[in-house]
Amino acid sequence: MGNLYLEVVTPERVVVSQQVEIVVAPGSLGEFGVLEGHVPFLTGILPGELRYTAEGKTEHLAVTTGFAEVSDNKVSVLVDAAERASEIDVERARKAMERAKERLAKDRGTPDIDFQRAEAALKRAIARIKVAEKAM
């Protein structure tokens, strides 16, 4: 087992808090990986898949926006929401994706639609579906 500690925290709960060998996450400048001894850095987190390996087993999480800090062999990830692949309701995620697509298909001049919010909802739904499919 590596000497790298991972913490994934949301406002509601601590999702992961354990020793791991590697962490791969969706950073604001692209996907990044962290192994023991990585240089310290701070980055934004975008909706997507965060995966880590502990005791030879890879786990997958769907994460939303937030921040990650790497320092002293510790990866701290603070996000608005995070779900393990096994916790994701795929049907609910598919419905959310369809609703977001319907909103985004409307004319950009439509006054009642927040297009940025719809785009964010679409990205979250796609990330949740992709991560859930890995658990199937």
N, C-alpha and C positions, 0 to 999 in steps of 0.2 A: 504494500500500500504506500502511496506517495505521502509526502509531508506537505500537502496542500489542503487548506481548509476552505470549504465553500459554505456560504450562507446566502440563502435566497429569502428575502423578507418582503411581505406586502403589508399594507396598513392593518390587515385583519389577522395575519398569522406568520409564523416562521415556516416556510415550505420545506427548506433543506437546511441542515446544520450538521455537517459531517466532513470527515477526512475523505479526499478524493485523489485520483491520479491526474485527471485532466478535466478542464472545463472549456467548452466551446459555446460562445454566445453571439447574438446578433447586435453588434455595436453600431453606433451612428455612422462610422466610416466603413462598415462592412463587418463580416463575421471575424471574430478573433478567438484564438485559443490560448490557454494559460496552462503551463506546466510548473512544477516546483522550480523556484529560483528566478521566476519571471521578473523583469524590471517593473517598478511601480508605475501605475498610470490610472487615469480616471477617464471614463467615456460614458456617453449616453447609450441607453439600450432602446432598441426599436422592437416593435411587435415581431415575434418570430419564435424560433426554437432555441432553447438553451439545453445543451446536453452535457452530461458529465459521466465519468466512469469511476466507479468505486468497487474495489474487490473484484475487478474483472468484468463487472456488469455495467452496461451503459443504460442510463435513465434519460428520459426525454421530458422536458417541460415546455408548455406554451407560456410565453411571457409577453407582457405589454410594455409600454414605455416606462423608462426609469433611468437609473444610473448604475454603473459598476465601478468599484474601486479595487485595484490589485495592489497589495502592499504586504511585505513580510510573509510571503507564502500563504496569504489569505485573499480570497475573492469574495467581496461583499457586493451583492446584487440587491438593489432596492427598486422594486417595480410596483406599479399600480395593481397588477394582478398576475398570478402565476398558478398554473394547474399542471399536475402530473398527467401524463397521457391517459392513464387509467381513470382519471376523474372527469374527463371531458365528455360532455353530452354531445355526440356528433350530430344528432338530428337538430338539436337546438342551434348548434353552430352553423349548420347548413341553412336553416331558416334565417338566421341573422345575416348570412352572406347574401341570400336572395333579396332580403329587405334592403340591404345596402346597395346592391346592384340596381334595384328598381329606382331608388332615390337618385343614384348617379346617372341613370339613363334619362332623367328629366332635363328640361331646358335649364341652363345655368342661370337664367333670369328668374326662375321660380322663387318667389319671396319666402315661402315657408320651409325651404330646405337648406340646411347647413351642410354644404358639400364637403367641407373639411372634416366634419364629424362623420359623415357617411363614408368618406375614404378611410378614416381611421377604423371605423367599424368593420369595413371590408377587410382591411389588413389583419385585424384581430381574428376575425372569423376564419380566414384562410390559414393563418398560423395554427389555430386550434384544430382545424380539420387535418392539416398535414401531420401535426404531432400525434393526434388520436389514431391516425391510420398506421403509424409506426407501432402502436401497441396491439394492433389487430393481428 
